[in-house]
Amino acid sequence: MALRILLKSEDPVLRQKCREITVFDDRLHQLLDDMYETMTNVNGVGLAAIQVGILRRAAVIDVGEGPIELINPVITEKSEETISMTEGCLSFPGMCGIVQRPKTVTVQAFDRNGNLFSLTGEELLARAICHEVDHLDGVVYMDIATEMLEPSEEDD
């Protein structure tokens, strides 16, 4: 495994739409392993491949329940009930905003071996799934934030 370089806010790649993954091989496994190591190294809960410069539809998430890998994820259900919470992003350090997301979502995706599965997440997991799928579509949380918050002094 290896740490990957995180793209930062000014990088135009973050606004591009990612392509589907069609080959489930050792190269993909290495990417997923590197993404997970990179995410945990900076205390993140989610990371999309685009954030490390790879324009492919892959994301890793860990909200404290173990790693989740999503290949070609598609959100298939969203609850009508929403929750507004503070949200940040590893590609936009020191920034955060209030974002309204569904309380519950169901995502359909492939695992690293090409097996299709569905996963339903609530609250933080639902938020992380939405955030990472947005990244894969070139959308960043500031695009949908209802309010951006001032950086705290400790972020300077």
C-alpha positions as CSV (number, residue, x, y, z in Angstrom):
1,M,0.0,0.0,0.0
2,A,1.0,3.6,-0.6
3,L,-0.2,7.0,0.3
4,R,-1.6,8.9,-2.6
5,I,-1.5,12.7,-3.1
6,L,-4.8,14.4,-2.4
7,L,-6.0,16.9,-5.0
8,K,-7.0,20.2,-3.5
9,S,-9.7,22.7,-4.1
10,E,-8.1,24.6,-7.0
11,D,-7.6,21.4,-9.1
12,P,-10.1,21.3,-12.0
13,V,-10.0,17.5,-12.0
14,L,-12.3,17.6,-9.0
15,R,-15.1,18.9,-11.2
16,Q,-15.0,16.2,-13.8
17,K,-17.3,13.2,-14.0
18,C,-15.7,9.8,-13.5
19,R,-15.9,6.8,-15.8
20,E,-17.2,3.4,-14.9
21,I,-14.8,0.7,-13.9
22,T,-14.9,-2.4,-16.2
23,V,-11.8,-4.3,-15.1
24,F,-11.7,-5.8,-11.6
25,D,-8.0,-6.7,-11.3
26,D,-4.9,-6.3,-9.1
27,R,-4.5,-2.7,-10.3
28,L,-8.0,-1.8,-8.9
29,H,-7.2,-3.7,-5.7
30,Q,-4.0,-1.7,-5.3
31,L,-5.9,1.6,-5.9
32,L,-8.5,0.7,-3.3
33,D,-5.9,-0.3,-0.8
34,D,-4.0,2.9,-1.4
35,M,-7.1,5.0,-1.1
36,Y,-8.0,3.4,2.2
37,E,-4.5,4.0,3.6
38,T,-4.6,7.6,2.4
39,M,-8.0,8.3,3.9
40,T,-7.2,6.8,7.3
41,N,-3.8,8.6,7.3
42,V,-5.6,11.9,7.3
43,N,-8.5,10.8,9.6
44,G,-11.1,10.9,6.8
45,V,-14.3,8.9,6.6
46,G,-14.5,8.7,2.8
47,L,-12.4,9.2,-0.3
48,A,-13.3,9.0,-3.9
49,A,-10.8,8.0,-6.6
50,I,-11.1,11.4,-8.2
51,Q,-9.6,13.0,-5.1
52,V,-6.3,11.1,-5.8
53,G,-6.5,12.0,-9.5
54,I,-8.1,8.8,-10.8
55,L,-11.2,9.5,-12.9
56,R,-12.8,6.2,-12.2
57,R,-16.0,5.4,-10.2
58,A,-14.5,4.1,-7.0
59,A,-14.8,5.2,-3.4
60,V,-13.9,3.9,0.1
61,I,-15.7,4.7,3.3
62,D,-15.2,4.0,6.9
63,V,-17.5,5.6,9.5
64,G,-16.1,3.4,12.3
65,E,-17.7,0.1,11.3
66,G,-14.9,-1.1,9.0
67,P,-14.0,-0.4,5.4
68,I,-16.6,-0.2,2.6
69,E,-15.6,-0.2,-1.0
70,L,-18.0,1.1,-3.6
71,I,-17.2,0.4,-7.3
72,N,-19.6,2.1,-9.8
73,P,-22.0,3.1,-7.0
74,V,-25.6,4.2,-7.8
75,I,-27.9,5.5,-5.2
76,T,-31.2,3.6,-5.7
77,E,-33.2,5.0,-2.8
78,K,-33.2,8.1,-0.7
79,S,-35.4,8.8,2.3
80,E,-37.7,11.8,2.2
81,E,-36.5,12.6,5.7
82,T,-33.3,14.7,5.6
83,I,-30.7,15.9,8.1
84,S,-28.7,19.1,8.0
85,M,-25.2,18.7,9.4
86,T,-21.7,20.2,9.1
87,E,-19.7,18.6,6.3
88,G,-16.1,19.0,5.2
89,C,-13.9,17.3,2.7
90,L,-10.3,16.1,2.5
91,S,-9.8,18.1,-0.7
92,F,-10.9,21.3,0.9
93,P,-9.0,21.4,4.2
94,G,-10.1,23.9,6.8
95,M,-13.4,24.5,5.2
96,C,-16.9,23.3,6.2
97,G,-20.5,24.0,5.5
98,I,-24.0,23.0,6.4
99,V,-25.4,20.4,4.0
100,Q,-28.8,18.8,3.9
101,R,-28.7,15.1,3.0
102,P,-31.2,12.2,3.1
103,K,-31.3,10.5,6.5
104,T,-31.2,7.1,4.8
105,V,-29.9,6.0,1.4
106,T,-29.5,2.7,-0.4
107,V,-26.6,2.3,-2.8
108,Q,-26.0,-0.5,-5.4
109,A,-22.3,-1.1,-6.2
110,F,-19.8,-3.7,-7.0
111,D,-17.1,-4.9,-4.7
112,R,-13.4,-5.2,-5.7
113,N,-14.1,-8.6,-7.2
114,G,-17.0,-7.5,-9.4
115,N,-19.8,-8.8,-7.2
116,L,-22.9,-6.6,-7.2
117,F,-24.3,-5.7,-3.8
118,S,-26.7,-3.3,-2.1
119,L,-26.1,-1.4,1.1
120,T,-28.4,0.8,3.1
121,G,-26.9,3.5,5.3
122,E,-28.3,5.9,7.8
123,E,-27.2,9.2,9.1
124,L,-23.3,9.5,8.9
125,L,-23.0,6.5,6.5
126,A,-25.8,7.8,4.3
127,R,-24.0,11.2,4.3
128,A,-20.7,9.7,3.4
129,I,-22.2,7.6,0.6
130,C,-23.9,10.7,-0.9
131,H,-20.7,12.8,-0.5
132,E,-18.6,10.3,-2.3
133,V,-21.1,9.6,-5.1
134,D,-21.3,13.3,-5.6
135,H,-17.5,13.4,-6.0
136,L,-17.7,10.8,-8.7
137,D,-20.1,13.1,-10.6
138,G,-17.9,16.1,-10.2
139,V,-20.0,17.7,-7.5
140,V,-18.4,19.0,-4.3
141,Y,-20.3,19.7,-1.1
142,M,-20.0,23.5,-1.4
143,D,-22.2,23.2,-4.5
144,I,-25.1,22.1,-2.3
145,A,-24.2,23.6,1.0
146,T,-26.9,25.9,2.5
147,E,-24.3,27.8,4.4
148,M,-20.5,27.9,4.5
149,L,-18.9,28.3,7.9
150,E,-15.9,30.4,8.9
151,P,-12.7,28.3,9.3
152,S,-11.8,27.8,13.0
153,E,-8.5,29.2,14.3
154,E,-7.2,25.7,14.8
155,D,-7.6,25.0,11.0
156,D,-5.2,27.9,10.1
